[in-house]
Amino acid sequence: MRGVCLPRFNEGNAYSIVLSSRFLADPMLRHIRRAALRVLKSSGIFKAVENSRWRRERLLILCYHGVALEEEHKWIPSLYMHPDLFEQRLEVLHAGSYAVLPLGEGIERLYRNDLPPKSVAITFDDGTYDFYSQAYPRLKKYGFPATVYQTTFYCDYHLPVFHLICSYMLWKRRDVPLKALPEFGISGPLDLKTAAGQTRVLQALVEFSRKGNLSEEQKNDLASQLAGKLGIDYSELVSKRILQLMRPEEIARLSYDGIDFQLHTHRHRTPLDEALFLREIRDNRQKLSEMASISTSHFCYPSGDYHLEFLPWLEKEGVVSATTCEVGLASRDDRPLLLPRLVDTSRHTPLEFESWLSGVGAFTSRRQRRYKAPFSPTARVQAARSQ
């Protein structure tokens, strides 16, 4: 897994909450970097880069995952944002007169080399209910378009995603002492105060459900039993729609209102087997087409997990762009099926966010991409032949 993206929905790695190492950097280095950004902004460098030809030839694709319904932004701040913080981001875009473009238009104009100044596109991964209730009303308020990369398996279940809701509940009751959970095959003592302790219990629950070949309804019963052990009102969590995907009628409603829905696989996984990979794309596309008249030619790699083998498979399915979780501004030198984004999180200060909008963030980031630009037309052909 690369980047900061929602944990896989396939149960083999269901307990892997992706907390990217990029956010575990030396606090001193982060302090130095932020101090440098303050100097760069005060000296006018932000404005100079923002208005440069270099920035005009690039599209900043913003990536979000969730806007908290309850305390999700405290649980995984690298995935969830408080609603007020998300609105602050939109206000910065509005006040700065950034050209917020629909994703498809932005990518088309990027490769045509006719982007407007300060171009930005907004994307959301996964399509959880909080997009419908929290993000969409705010986007609509500012008149900003957005693309949702929608995974579809859980859309048919009015239930939370099993491993995520279990993880969330274990975090919420991290101060509750538990001796053991023998009915789930978990021996004690259990220490929920640490992330490692929570992960141990979560792994055991996922393994218990896997060995029992539990259905989604049975896994939901298991989550409800865990809630009882933790002293949590599970019915309240379910009624709040925390960690649930949008339902077909909600997706249809938002699509009618102009939200762009695109491919994110059906089961939130990217198998290295071509037949299984293509099945994920085709099932995802079929489900979206059943919900509304949705044209799907753009894709996002779930969990940021991608391999070069995927590129010809996506091309075979008529996919014209694919985004990663690797940080950067997209340029014409980037391969259309390996586009970078900025995964914006609660951990980014307003100054860091502004640095990426201006383009300065690209020069101050220490993060390396797996496949670097530039890719000349010749290099692209050679890469394709090598696969």
N, C-alpha and C positions, 0 to 999 in steps of 0.2 A: 504494500500500500504506500502511496506517496501523497504528500500534501495533507490538507486538512479537509477531509470529506466524511460524510456520514458513514458509520460502520457498515460493513457488508450485511445484507439481509440473509445470505445463505448461512445456515446454522453452523457450518464447519468452522467459520471464523467469527461467529456471531458475538462473542464476548470481547472482540478487539475494538475497544473504543479508541479511535485514532486521535491521539494527542501528539501532533507533529513535534519533532525535535527542534524545529525552527523556533518554537516558543520556549524552549528550555535553555536558551543561550545565556551566557554569563550576564547577570543583571548589570554589571559594570559596563559591559560592552553596549547594552541597550541604553544605558544612561549617557554614554559618550555619543552614541549615534543620535539620540534625541537632542543633545546639546548642539551637535553639528547641524541638525536640521533647523534649529532655532536661528543659528547664525546665518545659514543659507537663505532662510526666509526673510530675515531682517535686512539682509544685504541685497535683496531683489532678485536672487537667483531663481526662486520659485516662478516669479512672473516671467523672467527671461526665457526659461525652459518651456513654460506653459505656452508662450506665444511664438515658439520657435518652429521652424519648418520640420525639425526632427519630431516634435510632439504632434504636429498636424498629420504626419504620415503614420501615426500609430493610434490604435484603438485600445482603450483600457476597458477590459471586460471584468466587471465586478461580479464576484461570486458570494452568495449568501446561502445559508442553510435553514436557519430557523429564527423566528422572532418569538420570544418567550411568552407562553400563556400563563406560566406560574414562576418556577424558579430554575428553568432550564439553563438560563444564562449564567447561573452560579454553578450549576452541575458541570457543564462543559462550555466554558466561555469561548473556546475556540470554534464552537459550532453555533451557539445561540447568542442572540443579542436581546437586550432589553428593548421594548417598543420605543421608548423615548430616545435611545441612542440611534436606532434605525431612522427615526424621523429626523434626528439631527443630521445624519448623513444626507438625507434627501434635501434638507434645507441648504446644506453646503453646495450641493449640485445646483439647486435652484438659484441661490444667491450669486454663485460664480458663473452663471449663464453657460453651464456646460451643455454640449450638444448630446443629450441622451437619446440614443437611436435604438430602434428595434434591432435585435441581434442580427437577423438575416440581412437587413439593410446595411448595418455597420460592417459586416464581413464582406458583403458585395462591394461596398464603396472602398473598403480598405484595399482590396486587390485591384480596383479600378483607379486607385490613387486619387480619389476626389472626396476624401473625408472632410467634413467641416472642422473648424478649429475646436480643440478640446473635446474630442469625441469619446463617448462613454456608452457602454451597454450594460444593462443590469440583468443578472441571471440568478435563479434560485435552483438549488439541487433538491431532488427527492419529492417535493410536492406534498409536504405535510399540511395538516389542517391549519396550522398557525399562519401559513401564507394566506389562506382564504380570509381568516378573521383578523389578522394583525397587519400583515405586509400589504395586501392588496388595497385596503381602504386608504392607506397612506400614500401608496404609489398613485392611486387615482386622484387624491387631493392635489398632487403636484403635476398631474398629467403625464407621468413618466411611463413609457412602455417597459415591459419586462418579459423575459422568457423563463418558463419553469421547465426544467428537465425532470420529467415525471416518470418515476418508477410506478408500476401499476399492479403488482401482485396483491398488495394489501388494500388496494382500493375497494375490493369486493368484500372486505371484512370490516365490520364496524367495531374494530378492536385495535388496541395499541400494538405496535410491533413488539413481539414478546421479549427479546433479549434487551431491547432498549428500555422498556418500562420496568423490567426487573432491575436493571442497572440504576435507573433513576430512583426507584424505591429504596434500594440498598444505600444509595448516597443520602437520601432524605433522612434515613434512620441510622446514620453512621454512629450516633452516640448511644444507640440502643444495644445493650449487651445481649448476645445470643450464645447459648451453650452449644447447641448443635441443631441440625435439621435432619434427623435420621430418616424421616419419611421421604426426603429427597436424596438420600444417600450421602449426606454431608455431615461429617463428624466434627466435633468441636475440639477446643474452643474456637469461636469465630470472632475475629477482630475486624469490625467494619469501620474503624476509625481511619484506616489507611486505604489508599487506592488498591494496593496489593491484596488486602484482605477482602475488599469488595469484589475484586476480580476473581479471587479463588472461589467465592460462593457463586458468582455468576457463571463461571466455567462449569461448575458442578451442576447447576440448574440446566444449562444448555446440553450438557452431556446426558443428563437424566432424560430430557425430552427427546434427544436423538435416539438413545437406546430404546426408549419406549415407543419410538415412531409415532409421537403424539401429533394429532391434528392441530390446526390453529385454534379450534375451540378448546381442545384439551390443554394446550399450552396456556390459553387464557385462564382456564381454571387453575392451573398451576401458579400463574402470576397472582391470582386472587388469593390462593392459599398463602403465598409468601406475604402478601399484604397483611393478611390476618395475623401472621406471626410477628410482623413488624409494627402492628398497631396502626395501620393505614386504612383509610376508607377507600377501598378500591373502586367502588361504584362512583365515587366523586371524581376520581382521576379519569375514569372512562367517560363520564358525562362532560368533563372539560375538554375532551378530545385530545388530550396530551399524547404526543408521539403516535398519533394516528395519521394516515394519509387522507388526502381529500377524496371524497366520494365521487362517483361518476357524474351525478347531477351537479355537483359543485364545480367540477372541471368544465362541464358543458356550459354552465352559467358564466364562468370567467372567460372561457374561450369566446363566447358570444360578445362579451364586453371588451374583447381585444387583447386579452393575455395570450401570449404565444406559448403553446405547449410542444415540447420536443422530446426526443428519445433519451432514455436513461436506463435501458434494459427493463425487462418485466420483473425479474427477481432480484434486481440490484446486485448483479454479479457479471463477471467477464471471463467465462471459461476460455482456456487456451485451445480447446477443441473447436475447430471451425464450425462443425454442425451445431454444437451446443451454443456457440456464440451467435450464430445466425438465428437460431431459435429464439434467443433472448431479444434480438432486435425485432424479429417478425412478430413475436407475441406482444411485445411492447407497442409496436405500431398498430397491430390489430385491435388491441384493447383501447387505444386512444381514438382510433377511427370509429369504434362502436360508441364512444362517449359523445363525440361531436365531429363535425366536418373539419378535422385537423390534418393539415399537410405537414409531414415530418421528414425533414432532410438534414436536420442538425442533431448532434449527439454530444453527450457528456459522459466521460468514463467514470463509472461508479467507484467511489473511494479513491479516485485519482489513479487507479491501477490500469496501466496500459502497456502494451508491447507493440513493437513494429509489425508483428504478424497480423495485428488487428486492422491495419490500414487497408490492405486490399480487400479484406472481408467487408469493411464498411463501404468501400467504393462499390463493391458488388451489390450492395443494398441501396445504392443511390444516395448515400450520405455525403454531403458536400463540405461539412465542417464538423470538427470535434474539439471540445475544450478539455483541458487538463486542469489539475490543481497546482501546476507549476507557476511560480510568480513571474510576472512580467507584463509589459504592454505588447499587444500583438502588432506585428509589422508584416509587410509584404514578403519579407524573407522567411517568415514562419510557414511551416507546412500547414495547410488548411485543416488537416486532421490531427494536428498537435498544437493547438492554440493555447497560449498561456492566459492566466487570469490573475487577478488579485483576490484571494480569499479574505474578505474583510471580516474581522472578528471583534469581539469585545476588547481584545487585548491591544488593538491598534488605537493609539491616541488620536485626537483630532488632527494634530500636526502631522503624524505619520500618514493618516488618510489623505490629507491635503498634498503631501509630498508625492503620493502616487497619482493623484489627479493631475498634478502639474507635470509629472514625469520624472521629477528629481529622485523619487524613490527607486527608480530603476538603476540609478548610478550609485546609490548608497547601500543597496541590498547586497548581502554576502551570499545569497542563495544561488546555487548553481542548477541549471536545467540539464536534464539527461541528454537531450538532443538539441544542440545549440544552433541558432541561426548564424550565418546565413546559409540557406539552401538554394544554390543556383538551380536553374532548370536542368542542367546536366547532372548535378548532384542528386536531384529528385529522381531522375530516371535511373541512375545507378543504384540508389537506395531501393527503388521498386524492383529492379532486376535481382537484387541480392536476396530478396525475400522468397 
